[in-house]
Amino acid sequence: MASNRVRLAAGLDVGSAHTRCVICIVEEGRIRFAGAGEVDSRGWANSKIANREQMSEAVRLAAREAERQAGMSVDAVVVGLGGEAIRGDNQVGKYDFGRPREIDQSDMAYAVEKACRQQLDAERVLLQVFPQDFTLDGNAGVVNPRGTRAARLEANVHIVTTSAFEHQSLVSAVHEAHLAVEETVYEGMAAAYACVTQDERRQGVAVADIGAQSTEVVIYAGEAMVQAVSLRVGAEHFTRDIAHDFKISFEDAEHIKREYGCAILGLTADNTFIEVPSADGRPAREAPRKRLNFILESRADFLFRYIKKKVDECGMDRRLLEGILLTGGGACLNGMCDVAELVLNCQSRNGLPVGIQDWPDELTNPTWTAVAGLAMYSGRLKEHRYQKRSSPGFLSLLMSK
């Protein structure tokens, strides 16, 4: 057993394709890798939870493998959520004092709280709150109004919500795996937490976490999150396009995508031929590699144009000075960063986990970034509780990596 001075931090990413768990040790203000587990996901259908018992079994197996590597057990995890149920909205919380007076921390918190109550339906659950800035007596863009005199305070925030049913189903599945849920966190934010620095947020940066069924996009400007959106396009859509065009199974399409695929023409030897599996009883056939890459380029172009639309909507066109970071399994496809740069007209690179000591080289790839961020978030919660500080709120946690 760990000593009283050692605290465990654990993240759990229950994706529709894979379930991953990471366990870390938090000691003396640092977070150190201890173990990780990965299994194929179960219990999903059309990107929604269909069988809670099967999902719970996948969670249990992933956690057990992480515990085996770590040599210790965990009893609570920070869980990531994404998918089509996610919704991000800008809200304003207005607080009229009636007369000018000095603003304190409680006033700011109350204005933020009022913003969170806006248009929150009974079937929605609030996941995260991201304060952006404040408006004082009509003067916008105040980052920290504490100590300033005003008669009216408005808090501008970005809130992320999800379906109450999907949220409860996931939490119940984790509980049935004999794990408590410390907190539920938007996966796009978790990925950004692991791979984006504070300076990059200030300059303007986006993160696209390309999962199997959906892509989670978060956009930062001046340290504040200005957009969080889940797009119903993911890595499996690339595979289904191949399966449909070549008339092959999903498994065979996934194989040739991984083996020969590239998301942009001209980056590989497009004039070569690849062997395409056929149905039982029929011989294999050949097809131009260019045909495969054209299919992938078309889908990648569609995805990044969709992302560009969201970037333009929040006024960040030409303002992503730090570019876009790609995470998730879909980011591993060759050529994805090239397409992102062409469509978004900014630099692009894979977002890799940073900030965890002893992080294994074999896990230094985009598929593990989100779950690394969840473990880091858990570690930050542990540190704040251990130091007996007042609740820092979501923005403080994000800014204090």
CORRADA-V421841 format. One record per residue. PHI is phi in radians with two decimals (none if undefined). PSI is psi in radians with two decimals (* if undefined). Layout:
phi: [PHI | PHI]
psi: [PSI | PSI]
This chain:
phi: [none | -1.27 | -1.24 | -1.13 | -1.47 | -1.80 | -2.05 | -1.71 | -2.16 | -2.39 | -2.07 | -2.33 | -1.95 | -1.72 | -1.48 | -1.32 | -1.84 | -2.38 | -1.98 | -2.19 | -2.36 | -2.21 | -2.03 | -2.24 | -1.91 | -1.85 | -2.64 | 0.93 | 1.35 | -2.07 | -2.11 | -2.22 | -1.15 | -2.16 | -2.98 | -2.56 | -2.44 | -2.50 | -2.43 | -1.18 | -1.27 | -2.38 | 1.53 | -1.85 | -2.61 | 0.95 | 1.12 | -2.18 | -1.25 | -1.94 | -2.44 | -1.18 | -1.14 | -1.16 | -1.09 | -1.05 | -1.15 | -1.11 | -1.06 | -1.09 | -1.18 | -1.13 | -1.15 | -1.10 | -1.16 | -1.11 | -1.15 | -1.10 | -1.15 | -1.31 | 1.30 | -2.74 | -1.81 | -2.03 | -2.06 | -2.59 | -2.43 | -1.63 | -1.90 | -1.62 | -2.28 | -2.67 | 1.68 | -1.16 | -1.34 | -1.28 | -2.52 | -1.97 | -2.48 | -1.52 | -2.35 | -2.19 | -1.90 | -1.84 | -2.33 | -1.64 | -1.51 | 1.63 | -2.67 | -1.11 | -2.73 | -1.34 | -1.52 | -2.05 | -1.09 | -1.16 | -1.11 | -1.09 | -1.13 | -1.18 | -1.12 | -1.13 | -1.08 | -1.12 | -1.12 | -1.21 | -1.39 | -1.21 | 0.93 | -1.67 | -1.21 | -1.12 | -1.55 | -1.94 | -2.09 | -1.36 | -1.64 | -2.42 | -2.14 | -2.14 | -1.05 | -1.82 | -2.83 | -2.25 | -2.08 | -2.00 | 0.86 | 1.55 | -1.60 | -1.53 | 1.46 | -1.50 | -1.36 | -2.36 | -1.50 | -1.01 | 1.58 | -1.59 | -1.62 | -2.85 | -1.78 | -2.50 | -2.13 | -2.14 | -1.78 | -1.75 | -2.31 | -2.00 | -1.94 | -2.05 | -2.16 | -2.52 | -1.14 | -1.10 | -1.16 | -1.11 | -1.09 | -1.16 | -1.10 | -1.18 | -1.07 | -1.12 | -1.10 | -1.17 | -1.07 | -1.18 | -1.54 | 1.16 | -2.22 | -1.47 | -1.81 | -1.11 | -2.89 | -1.86 | -2.32 | -1.12 | -1.12 | -1.07 | -1.16 | -1.09 | -1.08 | -1.13 | -1.06 | -1.51 | -2.21 | -1.98 | -1.56 | -1.09 | -1.09 | -1.16 | -1.10 | -1.07 | -1.40 | 1.84 | -2.67 | -2.20 | -2.25 | -2.06 | -1.66 | -1.59 | -1.57 | -1.22 | -1.87 | -2.60 | -2.12 | -1.68 | -2.08 | -2.21 | -2.27 | -2.04 | -2.53 | 1.02 | 1.38 | -1.61 | -1.36 | -1.93 | -2.72 | -2.42 | -2.59 | -1.90 | -1.78 | -1.46 | -2.40 | -2.51 | -1.07 | -1.19 | -1.17 | -1.06 | -1.16 | -1.15 | -1.07 | -1.14 | -1.04 | -1.19 | -1.24 | -1.60 | 1.02 | -2.26 | -1.26 | -1.07 | -1.12 | -1.16 | -1.12 | -1.10 | -1.12 | -1.27 | -1.11 | -1.20 | -1.39 | -2.17 | -1.29 | -2.60 | -1.44 | -2.55 | -1.23 | 1.62 | -1.49 | -2.19 | -1.34 | -1.23 | -1.50 | -1.55 | -2.03 | -2.06 | -1.53 | -1.90 | -1.08 | -2.09 | -1.12 | -0.93 | 1.58 | -2.07 | -1.23 | -1.15 | -2.27 | -1.89 | -2.53 | -1.11 | -1.08 | -1.04 | -1.13 | -1.07 | -1.22 | -1.13 | -1.07 | -1.19 | -1.11 | -1.09 | -1.21 | -1.12 | -1.07 | -1.09 | -1.08 | -1.33 | -1.22 | -1.11 | -1.13 | -1.04 | -1.03 | -1.21 | -1.10 | -1.13 | -1.08 | -1.71 | 1.28 | -1.81 | -1.04 | 1.15 | -2.02 | -1.50 | -1.16 | -1.70 | 1.36 | -2.20 | -1.85 | -1.84 | -2.25 | 1.52 | -1.06 | -1.15 | -1.27 | -1.34 | -1.17 | -0.99 | 1.61 | -1.13 | -1.14 | -1.13 | -1.16 | -1.03 | -1.14 | -1.14 | -1.37 | -1.57 | 0.99 | -2.64 | -1.20 | -2.53 | -2.70 | -1.29 | -1.57 | -1.92 | -1.12 | -2.36 | 1.79 | -1.93 | -1.13 | 1.10 | -1.14 | -1.16 | -1.05 | -1.19 | -1.79 | -1.47 | -2.64 | -1.09 | -1.20 | -1.80 | -1.17 | -1.09 | -1.23 | -1.10 | -1.11 | -1.13 | -1.16 | -1.12 | -1.11 | -1.06 | -1.11 | -1.15 | -1.06 | -1.06 | -1.11 | -1.16 | -1.20 | -1.12 | -1.44 | 1.00 | -1.52 | -1.23 | -0.95 | -1.41 | 1.37 | -1.15 | -1.13 | -1.08 | -1.10 | -1.16 | -1.54 | -1.94 | -1.11]
psi: [2.58 | 2.65 | 2.99 | -0.41 | -0.19 | 2.20 | 2.50 | 2.45 | 2.32 | 2.41 | 2.54 | 2.09 | 1.84 | 1.45 | 2.96 | -0.30 | -0.77 | 2.60 | 2.19 | 2.54 | 2.37 | 2.32 | 2.31 | 2.83 | 2.27 | 2.09 | 2.31 | 0.74 | 0.10 | 2.74 | 2.28 | 2.39 | 2.44 | -0.71 | 2.80 | 2.62 | 2.53 | 2.32 | 2.83 | 2.40 | 2.69 | 2.76 | 0.17 | 2.58 | 2.13 | 0.77 | 0.30 | 2.72 | 2.09 | -0.53 | 1.79 | -0.60 | -0.74 | -0.68 | -0.75 | -0.66 | -0.70 | -0.72 | -0.78 | -0.75 | -0.73 | -0.75 | -0.67 | -0.72 | -0.72 | -0.71 | -0.64 | -0.77 | -0.70 | -0.43 | 0.38 | 2.80 | 2.63 | 2.67 | -0.10 | 2.60 | 2.71 | 2.21 | 2.39 | 2.56 | 2.52 | -2.80 | -3.10 | -0.28 | -0.23 | 2.47 | 2.30 | 2.37 | 2.51 | 2.35 | 2.76 | 2.25 | 2.11 | 2.33 | 1.87 | 2.18 | -0.40 | -0.54 | 2.73 | 2.37 | 2.97 | 2.34 | 2.33 | -3.11 | -0.64 | -0.61 | -0.76 | -0.74 | -0.68 | -0.70 | -0.70 | -0.73 | -0.71 | -0.65 | -0.63 | -0.44 | -0.22 | 2.22 | 0.59 | 1.78 | 2.82 | -0.50 | 0.13 | 2.61 | 2.33 | 2.12 | -1.00 | 2.63 | 2.23 | 1.65 | 2.39 | -1.08 | -3.03 | 2.72 | 2.20 | 2.02 | 0.72 | -0.12 | 1.90 | 2.89 | 0.34 | 2.08 | -0.77 | 1.71 | 0.04 | 2.28 | -0.11 | 2.57 | 2.36 | 2.81 | -0.27 | 2.26 | 2.26 | 2.26 | 2.18 | 2.07 | 2.77 | 2.14 | 2.56 | 2.17 | 2.88 | 3.00 | 2.28 | -0.63 | -0.85 | -0.69 | -0.84 | -0.65 | -0.75 | -0.79 | -0.72 | -0.68 | -0.69 | -0.72 | -0.69 | -0.31 | 0.19 | 0.68 | 2.40 | 2.69 | 1.92 | -0.83 | 2.68 | 2.36 | 2.45 | 2.26 | -0.60 | -0.73 | -0.68 | -0.74 | -0.76 | -0.63 | -0.55 | -0.41 | -0.07 | 2.32 | 2.91 | -0.71 | -0.66 | -0.66 | -0.70 | -0.68 | -0.32 | 2.01 | 2.65 | 2.66 | 2.28 | 1.94 | 1.76 | 1.71 | -2.92 | -0.80 | -0.33 | 2.88 | 2.15 | 2.18 | 2.26 | 2.50 | 2.28 | 2.53 | 2.19 | 0.65 | -0.34 | 2.51 | 2.23 | -0.21 | 2.37 | 2.12 | 2.53 | 2.14 | 2.40 | 0.87 | 2.23 | -3.02 | -0.57 | -0.44 | -0.61 | -0.79 | -0.71 | -0.60 | -0.74 | -0.80 | -0.71 | -0.79 | -0.70 | -0.07 | 0.90 | 2.99 | 2.83 | -0.71 | -0.75 | -0.67 | -0.70 | -0.68 | -0.86 | -0.45 | -0.82 | -0.64 | -0.74 | -0.16 | 2.62 | 2.41 | 0.07 | 2.38 | 2.54 | -0.19 | -0.34 | 3.13 | 1.47 | -0.27 | 0.06 | 2.99 | 2.59 | 2.68 | 2.19 | 2.17 | 2.65 | 3.00 | 2.76 | 2.37 | -0.12 | 2.51 | 2.71 | 2.75 | 2.92 | 2.63 | 2.60 | 2.36 | -0.51 | -0.62 | -0.76 | -0.83 | -0.50 | -0.71 | -0.80 | -0.69 | -0.68 | -0.76 | -0.70 | -0.73 | -0.71 | -0.79 | -0.83 | -0.43 | -0.60 | -0.77 | -0.72 | -0.66 | -0.74 | -0.63 | -0.78 | -0.66 | -0.57 | 0.26 | 0.42 | 0.19 | 2.25 | 0.23 | 0.07 | 1.31 | -0.46 | 0.08 | -2.70 | 2.38 | 2.33 | 2.24 | 3.10 | 2.93 | -0.60 | -0.37 | -0.28 | -0.23 | 2.24 | 2.36 | -0.08 | -0.71 | -0.60 | -0.75 | -0.71 | -0.75 | -0.70 | -0.77 | -0.76 | -0.19 | 0.80 | 2.92 | 2.71 | 2.51 | 2.91 | 2.40 | 1.99 | 2.62 | 2.29 | 2.66 | -0.06 | 2.08 | 2.55 | 0.41 | 2.21 | 2.51 | -0.64 | -0.28 | 0.07 | 1.28 | 2.86 | -0.36 | -0.38 | 0.06 | -0.81 | -0.79 | -0.53 | -0.73 | -0.64 | -0.72 | -0.69 | -0.69 | -0.74 | -0.73 | -0.68 | -0.68 | -0.77 | -0.75 | -0.76 | -0.69 | -0.69 | -0.64 | 0.00 | 0.71 | 2.85 | 2.76 | 2.14 | -0.28 | 2.90 | -0.69 | -0.71 | -0.74 | -0.70 | -0.65 | -0.08 | 0.62 | *]
